[in-house]
Amino acid sequence: MSPLFLYHKAGNAASMTIKRFSPISLGLSVIFTLFAPLLLHANYEVSQTDADNRAKALIHATTPSDSINILLDVYNLSDKKQQAPVRGQIIALAQRTDNKEVLGQLINELVTTTDDTGDLARLIEISEGIPEDNDRKTATTVLNMEQAKVEAENNKDLNIQDEILALKKSSLNVGLDPYQEIQNIYRALVYLGTNSQGPMYLDYIMRLGDLVKKLPEKDHAIKNLYYTTAAIYYTRKRDYKLAIETDRELIKQLDIMKQHAEKAGRQIPDLDYFYYVSYRRMLRNFRGLTPQEIKDAYQKCKQLAASNERIQEEFGEGNLVNSYYYVGTGQFAKAIPEINKALAKPGISDFRKMELNGILAWSYRETGDSKNELDALRKFTYMYIDDMRERRAATFKELELRNNVNKIIAQENMEAEKQREENIAMRKTAVTLVYALAIILIFLCGAYFRLRQKVKILESGNHRLRTNIEQIIDNGMPSGTLDLRIKKHRLKG
């Protein structure tokens, strides 16, 4: 029975039971019927048996959450190179259904498997549909962290100084949300990491670690990003103990992720590869492990390789796991051919070449092959000198960057202080003017009241004068004083 037939059967079953489907579920059934053939027959290298099983499960899916989980399984079972089209269809489906129940889960699973800026932007859009609580903060933080990493890896014209400056300014904000602070530090961290990984980088790693360790258990996606970044850094720094401790914390987060997936009936095959990378890195730092811990980590890698094709491909001849294991357990004769084959593989980084030549020279010395020891040691020495030169240059770059940022902030602080002083002077001037106006107003008011008093006094005197004149006239003016009588009548008139 083909998966295509099963998908059509699932669609028909949905049509016949329409009464018990919500509108969203019915819409999903139609979309699944349209997309399923594309998902299963577009040359995705999916296990036929697993695909058939997941297709059968769609018949019984009655909720958007169940259906999206099934499609996520198809996505996780797809070959790494073929996941992008499947991911695009799942994102489109999530956007159409507005299913808030699984959006957080969807983001946590898809974000770590994509480096496509367009898909990340769409996932950010989806995260806006999550209710405004810690789940939304988690989803937004994970997406912005992953987007910053992709930008840092792909953008050749990074303005690192602006990012460090923005972080420095944001750190001055009291009470900044911890999720936002994590985003700010991680963005500055990955941008800085493209240029240098000196003392400033270490400071950001430690600050980020302090914040991440306080997050709740459910924020394992954020913790995975942090611990992966930190483990790689401490390994390159040759801080073996701290690198191993960080990988152990990363493995704990993978355990939590696995438990959540099993509880939800989910399949995440890539988890095995993530486990493998952590155990392989622990073997790389074998100098910080006990002999038994080296054997345990090696056995973990072998067990994972036995059940995962992707890991099996890396576990062939000249694999790094054997190289580190043989040297770490003192089996130098077995280590030599493995290391030489590993060095011959294409795409190996200069730092890894330096590291492998170092343990190769050690292996030759322990087996008494002084000629090849000198050759390997010469290569290691040249590479080590170059590495130290790069580290010193990186430190100077960081110092220059720090000085530039501090100068900009100092200049801005000076300008802000100058503006503040100008504002204070303006306020003082304004206050002085107010006082002066108040004094003038008081003086004018006083003068006005005094003038009113004088007017009243004059009016009162004038009134008395008229009264006296009238009394004089009435009390018998001598005859012939016609002019006074006329004035009296005028006064009365």
PyMOL commands that set and color helices and strands:
alter all, ss='L'
color gray80, all
select helices_A, chain A and resi 3-16+18-20+23-41+48-59+64-77+80-97+103-111+117-127+134-154+160-170+178-193+199-212+220-236+240-263+270-284+286-288+291-306+309-314+320-328+332-344+350-366+370-474+482-492
alter helices_A, ss='H'
color red, helices_A
deselect
rebuild
show_as cartoon
